[in-house]
Amino acid sequence: MKPKLSRFAIPYVIWMALFVVAPIVLVVVYAFSNDLGGFTLENFSKMGTYAVVFGRSFKLALIATLICLVIGYPVSYMMSREGERFQRAAMVLIMLPMWINFLLRTYSWMSILENNGLLNQVFQKTGLLSLYNSLFGTSLEYFPMMNTQGAVVLGMVYNYLPFMILPIYSVIVKLDGSLVEAARDLGADGVNVFRRVILPLSLPGVLSGITMVFVPSVSTFAISKMLGGGTDLLLGDLIEQQFLGGAYNPQLGAAISLVMMVIVVVCMVVMNRFGEGEEQAVIL
Amino acid sequence: MKRRNRLGSRALMALVFLFLYAPIFLLIVFSFNKGNSNIVWTGFSLDWYKSLFQNRLIMRSVYTTLLVSLLATAIATVAGTFAAIGFYSLRRRTRTALNTVNSIPMMNADIVTGVAMCLFFVAFFTFWGDFSVWFNSVQRVVVLPERLTLGFGTLLIAHVTFNIPYVILSVGPKLRQMDKNLVDAAQDLGCTWMQAFWKVILPEIKPGIASGALTAFTMSVDDFIISYFTAGSSSSTLAMTIYGMTKKRVTPEINAVSTLLFVTVLALLVIVNLREARAERSGEERRPISRKLTQMLDTPKGRVFRRGAAVVLTASFLIAVVLLTGATNAQPVVNVCSWGEYIDEDLITQFEEETGIAVNYQTAESNEALYSLLKSGAGDYDVIVPSDYMISQLIEEDMLAELDYSRIPNYGLISDRFKGLTYDPQERYTVPYAWGTVGIIYNTSMVEEPITSWSALFDDRYAGNVLMFRNSRDAMATALSYLGYSLNTTDESELREAFQLLKDAKNRGVYQSFVMDEIFQKLEGGNAAIGVYYAGDYLTMLENNEDLAFVVPEEGSNWFMDAMCVLKNAPNYEEAMAWINFIASTEANLANMDYLWYASPNQEALEQYPAYYEELYGEELGQEAYDIIAAPQEVLDRCEAYLVLPLETRKLYNDLWTELGI
């Protein structure tokens, strides 16, 4: 008698059906209903109005993801070259900031970037500002950094960079060293080893890193509110506004969430075509 | 060559770490600051740490955060490990499908997950309400509670749900790396599957479990958005408390508590790492304690012990859960939702000590946000403090309960001119809380001439230096008032004209940002020249920046009254009455007036305040300041109160407001 291990999955499957699938079904239902509960497509017909918001959010999230990738990949790669103790310490150092709530860390950036903030005070005291003014003939009293799209991107990069580093690192560190040796023995130079062996093998980590940075970036509302000034809405702001903000309309909010979800899923599916199906990267 | 490379790579890593830690370092440094600024260092002190431990709001949210994170991590780790093993032994096709569903909470935007769960819970509660009423009517043996609400339970479910995928994702690959034949071999050799699990599988996947648990715990502590939608009114996590504060001013106590958390985790991780490193150095000889334990548990005696231990563990867990829920149920509570920094917090402590009723105090951003919270079911409060026009709307929608004025003797202290106002003409639903006016606050060192008109808010000269309201009613009111229209107009062309004024100004870059309580930090720090906000808040800002001035524009403005109301079906009606009566007392009104600098509706407090101020601070309260707090009649004459707008106009407001942000 060999009891099947697969029955261990049953409780969680039920749990998922209840708390993962059912809520999402509810969002879909909401998206297709009006405030009296009847069926309607009206929520989607308005979607064209929000194209600008969609565009802006996807643009900023894309930039943030790219920056994270450009910084995160080399860092993960270099980390994996270091000694074991260094690696362990570096991992801890990358996880640790998450223990200070992201709202607080973002708030801290506010006091750094404000017109009268830390950075501008440093610029004033060191004379960098007057140097800039005399070079370009401007008369700035400060560098305007807060409430710009740049600040929002910075907030995204800052908050989600660890989500890029960790999965890439966890894949690279497990790479079979003998593959690299074999490639070298077969005459590949450093660039080729990287391009033809390491890079393709680390792709699952890259893909999962991209997902983990892009999704929260595209849907954030706290960061754009705090660093972006709230004058130009992002998708997250728009959704939050419909559910808990100034313009109560959960049906419209559900519809926007649904459209966003579909776009993200399509992006991910297309992207995952390039990677391997089964081999998912892990965060740690 | 190699060496230089190494130096270069270390330099890059150092830069990345600097980037990651600069804001945290700043935060830690300023937790030791004497003053309450996050920018200006005024000297070393430990005061914030001292006051942290007296701040029950923060301490309670820290407790909730740790409790929910620990419980959710424990449950998710066990459940996730078993689920991963289950998934692993499924056929590939089923597994892929389930893995996809499993990754939904991770792939999905937090805000969608949060919203979806909130909708689900609320829908379930409605269903449960109907079901239990029916069930209780057909039989008498078991009485089901008829009313379920969002709270710690739903918060925990949400956290478990988004934690499990991380555990599965870390355990899954470890299982796949494991030799498949091991389990079969163990079972062929006579192991039961339980033994196979303990002896074979567990040791193989332990690193995966550990890292999954760590990730889950970290995610739980860091989460804000999902908690925000699922925690309801009775429990708030640290992140939610912080969110309430980032709108105004994060008190350095939050810096202090974060520093403590940070240092604790750092110390823990260092210890764990050092031990692991040492264990590695001394070779395989020193087996980890857990391995020893598993071995011990496999002796025949151990098996009995193990069963016993399982029973004891389960029982103690259940008892803990019962005690926890019981402990929170035993003490009477009242759930209050108000605005940020809208109460002297000592009053909460005082009320709790006097009556033994615990106060859950939460804040909403604006009347509209409060309305959304109530409508979505995410906020089931007892007492709320909305403004005049919102009260009318809530009454219209039958959402408020009539008050039992016999339990609120202090209602008699309210000045007659604030009783029976348009929103509650028959005095059935409300007890006034505070009133004030809206006006322009500006930095005299940053503008050329004194400001007297709303035109300053649409003036290109101040481009990039103006702060506008982030709520539709107040923002539109500034434009309507400037154009000479009524603040309560329902005329679409007038509203569109006002909207266009705002939209054009926004497009010309006049507005630095749309703000609510963030305005404090921005005006106090000299980061913006002009803002529009509430009179009382101006005086608070003045304390931190003497260059600020306030004016109620010549065109007129809004005067508002915020009043305490009780929601229909409030679970703690009795406690709500006690709270309202306490807050309506002259002493509480004086304390609040001193803290908020909003005018009290309590006649005695209004009259006594100048004397109270003089006694407290040893200096006279100027007439000018008093007139800003409690606007004199000639100012009130040019102001208009908001009235509730018809549904159609409200929809127009919503549409215009969303359009403004596009």
Interface residues (C-beta under 8 A of the other chain):
Chain A: K2 P3 K4 L5 S6 R7 F8 A9 I10 P11 Y12 V13 W15 M16 F19 V20 V21 A22 P23 I24 L26 V27 Y30 T49 Y50 V52 V53 I71 P74 V75 M78 M79 R81 R85 R88 A89 A90 V92 L93 I94 M95 L96 P97 M98 W99 I100 N101 F102 L103 L104 R105 T106 Y107 S108 W109 M110 S111 I112 E114 N115 N116 G117 L118 Q121 P144 M146 N147 Y158 L161 P162 T211 M212 V215 P216 V218 S219 F221 A222 M226 G228 G229 G230 T231 D232 L233 G236 D237 L238 I239 E240 Q241 F243 L244 G245 G246 A247 Y248 N249 P250 G253 A254 S257 M260 M261 V264 V265 M268 G277 E278 Q280 V282 I283 L284
Chain B: S9 R10 L12 M13 V16 F17 F19 L20 Y21 A22 P23 I24 L26 L27 N38 I39 A79 G80 F82 A83 I85 G86 F87 Y88 S89 L90 T96 L98 N99 V101 N102 S103 I104 P105 M106 M107 N108 A109 D110 I111 V112 T113 V115 A116 M117 C118 L119 F120 A123 I157 A158 T161 I164 Y166 L169 S170 G172 P173 V183 Q187 W193 G208 S211 G212 L214 T215 T218 V221 D222 F224 I225 Y228 F229 L238 A239 I242 Y243 T246 V250 I254 N255 S258 L261 F262 V265 L266 L269 V270 N273 E276 A277 E365 S366 E368 A369 Y371 S372 L373 K375 S376 A378 G464 R470 N471 S472 K506 Y511 Q512 S513 F514 V515 E518 Q521 K522 G525 G526 N527 A528 Y653 N654 D655 W657 T658 E659 G661 I662
